[in-house]
Amino acid sequence: MMGQAVGQQDRLFYEFNLEDRVPSNHLLRRIDAVLDLSWLRAELSPFYSHTGCPSIDPELMIRMLLVGYCHSIRSERRLCQEVELNLAYRWFCRLGLEDKVPDHSTFSVNRHGRFRDSDILRSVFESVVRRCMESGLVGGEGFAVDASVIEADASRFARVEGAEIDWSEEQLSRRAIKEYVDALESENAPINPDRKPKAISPSDPAAAWTTRGRYKVMFGYSLNYLMDMKNAVIVDVEATPTRISKEVEATETMIERTQERFALKPRHIAGDVAYGTGKMLGWLGQQRIEPHIPVWDKGARDDGTLSRGDFAFDKDGDVYVCPQGKALKTTGRVHDGKTLLYRSSKHDCDPCPLKPKCCPRAPSRKIPRDINEAARDHARSLNGGEAYNQSARDRKKIERLFGEAKRNLAFTRLRLRGLSGAKDEFLLMATAQNLRRLVKLVSRPPPRSVMA
């Protein structure tokens, strides 16, 4: 017999418990079980006035932001609408059925003020990392580093060629532009004064003009992750303009900060060839961290002439020896702060039968040697070993994190502008990914062998 729903529109009272409406296996219920924000109000207390009307609870705003980044809702206007309607979101945010959801403008006011002044988003991220450490998910033995390009909130069709813009007073009043102009006068300038960018966005000038994104060209920021390879937990995150030099610098920053905040120092670190520069490998050697990184080597030649690999380096004599047994010596002068030049003698090269294959258009042969070449040689010696190969396999986990962020969580384009906006969004995304990883690993059932 066909049934028919009986309307209950005329009922005045309902027996309803929000706690009973959220399933036990719901993502937010599992996250709530491991998330501790009891410390948050005390840390933010110095940034609030002791007089006036009570503010919106900062824990409520942080919980709402985490809901958004865990469920691909990054528009704060839409987030407020979803929390208004979704019972699980209300439960996680500690809101009752009749409690009012904050206005979307509240997030903007707090983000550009006390949230950035207190660096509270990093504190939330680090509290989740500590929770992962307490759960035994962080090994601390091996880290992996990589970067992925996220499109900036800047049109690739509206750009100014060159490195300088004559900003108007109206433009300088915008936060992203003011932040960029102020940064140019500081030590941490977003661009290298010796290497000007090809184009600048008039809406987000700190974003880099790049060909590495999902479009042929676009403005973007690099999402830099430092990942513990045991369980793919993100132990640090940094935002930089999409330039390889900035990404390498961010690696040093993240390793030092991880050691300072969590007393974690890896024995080895894995990365792709972009991190195999002499400067980076030299720094890792000073830190006594084994580099499981391919060496960035530009010494090979494809024109049939002898490459640097055909010359043997005599460490004791500090000379290169050519295939004919002649020495290439150096004056010891460091060029550009990073390179030593080794030169052969013209008298040795003129009668040499290999001169057409060695230096056909020069009177003698020159070989540049990085001042960190010893560190580069050490990195080459590790390549192909068992530990190196294992790191190469484990390093792929960081690519899955980027894939999860972009494909599953729709994190392909920023909504906030400026380097500070990118930092805020990257911290929230890394926090959301760590929380999802934490509840997945902590609450998963034991292996069958244990159950048997």
Secondary structure, DSSP 8 states (H G I E B T S, - for coil): --------TT-------GGGGS-TT-HHHHHHHH---TTHHHHHGGGS-SSSS----HHHHHHHHHHHHHTT---HHHHHHHHHH-HHHHHHTT--TTS----THHHHHHIIIIIHHHTHHHHHHHHHHHHHHHTT----SEEEEEEEEEE-SS-TTS-EESS-----HHHHTSHHHHHHHHHHTSSS-SSBTTB--SEE-SS-TTSEEESSSSSSSEEEEEEEEEEETTTTEEEEEEEEES-HHHHHHHHHHHHHHHHHHH----SEEE--GGG--HHHHHHHHHTT-EEE---------SSSS--GGGSEEETTTTEEE-TTS-EEEEEEEEETTTEEEEE--HHHHTT-TTHHHH-TTSSS-EEEEETTHHHHHHHHHHTTSHHHHHHHHHTHHHHHHHHIIIIIS--SB-SS-HHHHHHHHHHHHHHHHHHHHHHHHHSS---HHHH-
